[in-house]
Amino acid sequence: MAEKLLRYGDPQGYLPLREAIAGHVSQTRGVNCDARQVVVLTSSQQALQLIATLLLDAGDRVWMEEPGYAGARNAFVSAGAQLIPVAVDDAGLAPSPGLPTPRLIYLTPSHHYPTGVALSLERRLALLALAQRQQTWIVEDDYDSEFHYDGQPMPAMQGLDRHGNVLYLGTFSKALFPSLRLAYLVLPPALVDAFVTARTVYDGHCAQLAQATTAEFIRQGHFAAHIRYMRQLYRSRRDCLQQQIQRHWVHFAVPQPTPGGLQLCVWLPTGQEADLSRQAQQAGAIAPGLAELYASPSNRRDGWLLGFCCPDPGGNQ
């Protein structure tokens, strides 16, 4: 067994890890899959690049949340796709009537990046119906769904999909640590062979030892216990950050309520993001702006994206 881990691995991923992932997402997220649909990759970005390469032709339309994840936007642009920014409100992606039909829709429905809002069930069902009618792919990026703090999280869209339109993307970078370099796709069965073949060309496979260690960590129940502990810790840090904003920044900062995630979106007065960011930096705070998360400058709204995973709530506030 140990000797096999030192050899070249399966491009689709180490089978015990694929089985562990399938069991985990089925139990915790309502994903409908087995290990044959799981492809283990090095990162979410690699997954997005594969998706863009295999599913998009130049000129294909892609709906993207506005604001949204720049890494996904860059992957789709590199494939020559035409990006269509779609506004997000308190119920998630809000397509306006008359939008051109997309070839692909990219979503972060559990906790929208960066605002943290959840996509409503009504809109999930409407998007799935559109995908069925128009033969549109939906990429469900569930990047931090383990960290939901208020109420019960809504199950994954993939579990509602009855027609093989949803590609489900997950990562261990948030739940464990980024240098592990493990992410995964749960694919419709019809796409598995093409993705495995393409992945073979990219880099062959992920590190065998990392995959085997992670599989055993999940199998023995340590991953679930770790998530339970970290969920409580991150909830307390989110609450602490919100309290500090209300105490010190209430005159200019408005936090976006979020039921989960690993960062807090804070809205700022129009035209003051750059100046306030400089002041925050001078005070020793890391307060990245939201500008790069908008595809269209005309849609831009000033704000910060504040992470709360690392600071100690009992430390320097």
C-alpha positions as CSV (number, residue, x, y, z in Angstrom):
1,M,0.0,0.0,0.0
2,A,2.7,2.5,1.0
3,E,4.8,1.7,-2.1
4,K,1.8,2.4,-4.3
5,L,1.5,5.9,-2.9
6,L,5.0,6.7,-4.2
7,R,4.0,5.9,-7.8
8,Y,2.1,7.9,-10.3
9,G,-1.6,8.1,-9.4
10,D,-5.0,7.9,-11.0
11,P,-5.7,11.2,-13.0
12,Q,-9.2,11.1,-11.6
13,G,-8.0,11.0,-8.1
14,Y,-7.2,8.5,-5.4
15,L,-10.2,6.2,-5.1
16,P,-10.5,6.2,-1.3
17,L,-10.5,10.0,-1.3
18,R,-13.1,10.1,-4.1
19,E,-15.3,7.8,-2.0
20,A,-14.8,9.9,1.1
21,I,-15.6,13.1,-0.8
22,A,-18.7,11.5,-2.3
23,G,-19.9,10.4,1.1
24,H,-19.1,13.8,2.7
25,V,-20.9,16.0,0.2
26,S,-23.9,13.6,0.0
27,Q,-24.3,13.6,3.8
28,T,-23.6,17.3,4.5
29,R,-24.7,19.0,1.3
30,G,-27.3,16.8,-0.3
31,V,-25.2,16.2,-3.4
32,N,-26.4,13.2,-5.4
33,C,-23.3,11.4,-6.6
34,D,-20.9,8.5,-6.2
35,A,-17.1,8.2,-6.5
36,R,-17.2,7.7,-10.2
37,Q,-18.4,11.3,-10.7
38,V,-15.7,12.9,-8.5
39,V,-12.5,14.3,-10.0
40,V,-9.8,15.4,-7.6
41,L,-7.8,18.5,-8.6
42,T,-5.1,20.7,-7.2
43,S,-7.3,23.8,-6.8
44,S,-10.6,25.5,-7.6
45,Q,-8.8,27.6,-10.1
46,Q,-7.6,24.5,-12.0
47,A,-11.2,23.2,-11.9
48,L,-12.4,26.5,-13.4
49,Q,-9.8,26.5,-16.1
50,L,-10.8,22.9,-17.1
51,I,-14.4,24.0,-17.2
52,A,-13.7,27.0,-19.4
53,T,-11.5,25.0,-21.7
54,L,-13.9,22.0,-22.2
55,L,-17.3,23.6,-22.0
56,L,-16.9,27.0,-23.6
57,D,-16.2,28.2,-27.1
58,A,-15.1,31.7,-28.0
59,G,-18.1,34.0,-27.9
60,D,-20.2,31.8,-25.6
61,R,-22.1,33.8,-23.0
62,V,-21.5,33.3,-19.3
63,W,-23.6,34.8,-16.6
64,M,-21.6,35.8,-13.6
65,E,-22.6,37.3,-10.3
66,E,-21.8,41.1,-10.0
67,P,-19.8,41.5,-7.9
68,G,-18.2,38.1,-8.2
69,Y,-15.1,35.9,-7.9
70,A,-12.3,37.4,-10.2
71,G,-10.6,34.0,-10.5
72,A,-13.7,32.5,-12.3
73,R,-14.0,35.6,-14.4
74,N,-10.4,35.3,-15.6
75,A,-10.8,31.7,-16.4
76,F,-13.8,32.3,-18.6
77,V,-12.2,35.3,-20.3
78,S,-9.2,33.2,-21.2
79,A,-11.5,30.9,-23.1
80,G,-12.8,33.8,-25.1
81,A,-16.2,33.8,-23.4
82,Q,-18.5,36.9,-23.3
83,L,-19.2,37.7,-19.7
84,I,-22.6,39.0,-18.7
85,P,-22.6,40.6,-15.2
86,V,-25.8,39.8,-13.4
87,A,-26.8,41.8,-10.3
88,V,-27.1,40.2,-6.9
89,D,-29.6,41.3,-4.3
90,D,-30.6,39.9,-0.8
91,A,-31.9,36.7,-2.5
92,G,-28.9,36.1,-4.6
93,L,-28.5,36.3,-8.4
94,A,-31.2,38.4,-9.9
95,P,-31.4,38.1,-13.7
96,S,-33.3,40.9,-15.4
97,P,-35.8,40.1,-18.1
98,G,-34.3,39.9,-21.6
99,L,-30.8,38.8,-20.7
100,P,-29.2,36.9,-23.5
101,T,-29.3,33.1,-22.9
102,P,-26.0,31.9,-21.4
103,R,-24.0,28.8,-22.3
104,L,-22.8,28.7,-18.7
105,I,-23.9,30.2,-15.3
106,Y,-21.3,30.5,-12.5
107,L,-22.7,30.7,-9.0
108,T,-21.7,30.8,-5.4
109,P,-25.2,30.1,-4.1
110,S,-24.5,29.0,-0.5
111,H,-22.6,32.1,0.4
112,H,-22.3,34.6,-2.5
113,Y,-18.8,35.8,-2.9
114,P,-18.3,38.5,-1.6
115,T,-21.6,39.5,0.1
116,G,-22.4,36.2,1.7
117,V,-26.1,36.1,0.8
118,A,-27.7,32.8,-0.1
119,L,-29.5,32.2,-3.3
120,S,-33.2,31.6,-2.6
121,L,-34.9,28.3,-3.4
122,E,-37.2,30.0,-5.9
123,R,-34.3,31.3,-7.9
124,R,-32.4,28.1,-7.7
125,L,-35.4,26.2,-9.2
126,A,-35.8,28.9,-11.9
127,L,-32.1,28.7,-12.9
128,L,-32.3,24.9,-13.0
129,A,-35.4,25.1,-15.2
130,L,-33.6,27.5,-17.5
131,A,-30.6,25.2,-17.7
132,Q,-32.8,22.3,-18.7
133,R,-34.6,24.3,-21.4
134,Q,-31.5,26.0,-22.9
135,Q,-29.0,23.2,-22.3
136,T,-27.0,25.6,-20.1
137,W,-24.3,24.4,-17.7
138,I,-24.4,25.6,-14.1
139,V,-21.1,25.7,-12.1
140,E,-22.0,25.6,-8.4
141,D,-18.9,26.8,-6.5
142,D,-19.5,25.6,-2.9
143,Y,-16.2,26.9,-1.7
144,D,-17.0,27.6,2.0
145,S,-20.3,25.9,2.6
146,E,-18.9,24.1,5.7
147,F,-19.0,27.3,7.6
148,H,-22.7,28.2,8.0
149,Y,-23.5,29.8,11.4
150,D,-27.1,30.9,11.4
151,G,-29.9,28.3,10.9
152,Q,-29.7,25.4,8.5
153,P,-27.8,25.8,5.3
154,M,-29.8,25.2,2.1
155,P,-28.8,22.0,0.3
156,A,-26.6,22.2,-2.8
157,M,-28.3,22.9,-6.1
158,Q,-26.7,19.8,-7.5
159,G,-29.0,17.7,-5.4
160,L,-32.0,19.4,-7.1
161,D,-30.6,18.8,-10.6
162,R,-32.4,16.0,-12.4
163,H,-31.0,16.6,-15.9
164,G,-27.2,16.7,-15.5
165,N,-26.7,20.4,-15.9
166,V,-24.8,21.2,-12.6
167,L,-21.1,20.9,-12.0
168,Y,-20.4,21.0,-8.3
169,L,-17.1,22.5,-7.2
170,G,-15.5,22.1,-3.7
171,T,-12.2,22.7,-2.0
172,F,-10.2,21.7,1.1
173,S,-8.3,25.0,1.0
174,K,-10.9,26.8,3.3
175,A,-11.8,23.9,5.5
176,L,-8.2,22.6,6.1
177,F,-5.4,24.7,4.6
178,P,-4.4,26.1,1.2
179,S,-1.0,24.4,0.8
180,L,-2.8,21.0,0.8
181,R,-3.6,21.7,-2.8
182,L,-6.7,19.6,-3.1
183,A,-10.1,20.5,-4.6
184,Y,-12.7,18.5,-6.4
185,L,-15.4,18.5,-9.1
186,V,-18.6,16.4,-8.9
187,L,-19.5,16.0,-12.6
188,P,-22.5,14.9,-14.5
189,P,-21.6,11.3,-15.7
190,A,-21.5,12.4,-19.3
191,L,-18.6,14.8,-18.6
192,V,-16.3,12.6,-16.5
193,D,-14.2,11.0,-19.3
194,A,-13.5,14.3,-21.0
195,F,-12.4,16.0,-17.8
196,V,-10.2,13.1,-16.7
197,T,-8.5,13.0,-20.2
198,A,-7.9,16.8,-20.0
199,R,-6.7,16.6,-16.5
200,T,-4.1,14.0,-17.6
201,V,-2.7,16.5,-20.0
202,Y,-2.6,19.3,-17.4
203,D,-0.5,17.8,-14.6
204,G,-1.3,14.0,-14.4
205,H,-2.6,13.8,-10.8
206,C,-2.5,15.3,-7.4
207,A,0.1,14.2,-4.8
208,Q,-0.8,10.7,-3.7
209,L,0.3,11.1,-0.1
210,A,-1.8,14.2,0.4
211,Q,-4.8,12.5,-1.1
212,A,-4.4,9.3,1.1
213,T,-3.9,11.4,4.3
214,T,-7.0,13.4,3.6
215,A,-9.0,10.3,2.8
216,E,-8.1,8.8,6.1
217,F,-8.7,12.0,8.0
218,I,-12.2,12.0,6.6
219,R,-12.8,8.3,7.1
220,Q,-11.9,8.4,10.8
221,G,-14.3,11.3,11.5
222,H,-11.6,13.9,12.2
223,F,-12.7,16.1,9.3
224,A,-16.2,16.3,10.6
225,A,-15.0,17.0,14.1
226,H,-12.6,19.7,12.8
227,I,-15.4,21.4,10.9
228,R,-17.6,21.4,14.0
229,Y,-14.9,23.1,16.1
230,M,-13.9,25.6,13.5
231,R,-17.5,26.5,12.8
232,Q,-17.9,27.6,16.4
233,L,-14.6,29.4,16.4
234,Y,-15.3,31.3,13.2
235,R,-18.8,32.2,14.3
236,S,-17.4,33.9,17.4
237,R,-14.9,35.8,15.3
238,R,-17.5,36.9,12.8
239,D,-19.6,38.2,15.8
240,C,-16.6,39.9,17.3
241,L,-15.8,41.7,14.0
242,Q,-19.4,42.9,13.6
243,Q,-19.3,44.2,17.2
244,Q,-16.1,46.1,16.5
245,I,-17.5,47.6,13.3
246,Q,-20.6,48.8,15.2
247,R,-18.4,50.2,18.0
248,H,-15.8,52.0,16.0
249,W,-17.0,52.4,12.4
250,V,-20.7,52.8,12.7
251,H,-20.6,56.4,11.2
252,F,-19.3,55.2,7.8
253,A,-19.4,51.4,7.5
254,V,-22.4,49.1,7.0
255,P,-21.8,45.4,7.3
256,Q,-23.7,43.1,5.0
257,P,-25.5,40.5,7.1
258,T,-24.2,37.0,6.3
259,P,-25.2,33.7,7.7
260,G,-21.9,32.1,7.0
261,G,-18.6,32.2,5.1
262,L,-15.1,33.4,6.1
263,Q,-15.3,37.1,5.4
264,L,-17.6,40.0,6.0
265,C,-18.6,42.5,3.2
266,V,-18.7,46.0,4.5
267,W,-20.3,48.8,2.4
268,L,-18.7,52.3,2.4
269,P,-19.9,55.7,1.4
270,T,-19.6,56.3,-2.4
271,G,-16.3,57.5,-3.5
272,Q,-14.5,56.9,-0.2
273,E,-13.1,53.4,-0.6
274,A,-9.6,54.3,-1.6
275,D,-9.2,57.0,1.1
276,L,-10.7,54.8,3.9
277,S,-8.6,51.8,2.8
278,R,-5.4,54.0,3.2
279,Q,-6.5,55.0,6.6
280,A,-7.3,51.4,7.6
281,Q,-3.9,50.3,6.3
282,Q,-2.1,53.1,8.3
283,A,-4.0,51.8,11.4
284,G,-2.7,48.3,10.8
285,A,-5.9,46.8,9.4
286,I,-6.0,44.7,6.2
287,A,-9.1,46.1,4.4
288,P,-9.1,45.1,0.7
289,G,-11.5,46.9,-1.5
290,L,-14.2,45.4,-3.7
291,A,-13.2,47.1,-7.0
292,E,-11.6,44.1,-8.6
293,L,-14.6,42.0,-8.0
294,Y,-16.8,44.0,-10.4
295,A,-16.7,43.2,-14.1
296,S,-18.2,46.6,-15.0
297,P,-17.0,49.8,-13.4
298,S,-20.5,51.3,-13.8
299,N,-21.9,48.7,-11.4
300,R,-19.3,49.2,-8.7
301,R,-20.2,49.9,-5.2
302,D,-17.6,50.9,-2.6
303,G,-16.8,48.5,0.2
304,W,-14.3,46.3,1.9
305,L,-14.0,42.5,2.2
306,L,-12.8,41.7,5.7
307,G,-11.6,38.3,6.6
308,F,-12.2,37.1,10.2
309,C,-10.5,33.7,10.3
310,C,-7.1,34.6,11.7
311,P,-7.5,37.4,14.3
312,D,-7.8,36.4,17.9
313,P,-11.1,37.8,19.3
314,G,-9.4,38.3,22.7
315,G,-6.4,40.0,21.2
316,N,-5.7,43.4,19.6
317,Q,-9.0,44.9,18.5
